[in-house]
Amino acid sequence: MVVLQLWCHRSQPGYSSYIHTGYFLGATVFSMGIGEAVGPVLAGRIFDVTHNYNPAFLICAILSIGAGIIVLFLEPTKPCAADL
């Protein structure tokens, strides 16, 4: 994951800085932890109700597409003094 964060910083220099890398990495890991804790429970509940995993996969696909659309609308940040 750290390699991915550093790659993103190098490929998109206006989107983050070395000062904010810890913040972004912490927010990412926190969000992943919530998804890893809640996702299987919700998918299991959906399976119990519908006897099929297709609705769970559809929800995951919709959330992933929504996240991708949100990322497309991110604007670059102003450079920090540490980046200069």
N, C-alpha and C positions, 0 to 999 in steps of 0.2 A: 504494500500500500504506500509506503514511503517513496518507493521508486516511481509509482504513478503520480504522486503529488509533485515530486521534483520534475518529472517529465512535463506535467501540465504547466508548471511554473516556467520552464524553459521554452515550451512551445507557445505559450500565451502569456508573455511577460506583463501585460497590463492587468491581468486578472488577480494576481496575488503578489505578495512580497514575502521575503524571508522572515520578516517580523510577524506576519500573519499566518505563516505556515502552521504553527502549532495550534492556533485557533481553528483553522479550517480542518486540520487533521482531527482535532478533538471533536468538532461538530460532526464530522463524517463518521467517526467511530461510534459516537453516541447514537446517531441516527441508525447506523447499522445494528447496533445492539438492541435498540427498540424493535426494529424490524425482525431480527432473529428471535426475539422473545415472543412477540405477538403473532408473527406470521404463521408458524406451525399450529398454534392454538386456533386461530381463525380458519385456516385451511382445514383442520380437523373438524371443526364445528360445521363448516360448509359441507364437508363430505358426509357428516352424520345426518344432516338435514336433507341433502339432495342425492346422496349415494353416488356422487360423481365429483371428480376434481375439476371439471371444465369451468365452472363458475369461479373457482379460486384462481385458475390460470388466467381467466379473462380479467379479473380484478387486478392481478399482478401486471398484466400487459397494459391495462389502462393507466395504472399508476406509473409504470415505467415510461410510457409515451408522454404522460403529463410532465414528469420530471425532465425529460429531454426537451420538451417545449419550453419549460421554464429556463433551462440552461441557455437556450438559444437567445433569450431576451436579456441575459446578463450584460451589463455594461462594464468596460474596463475601469479600474479604479485609478485615482491619481497616484503617481509615484511617491513613495515615502522618501524621506531624507536618506534612509539607510540603503535604498536602491540606487541612489545616484553615485 
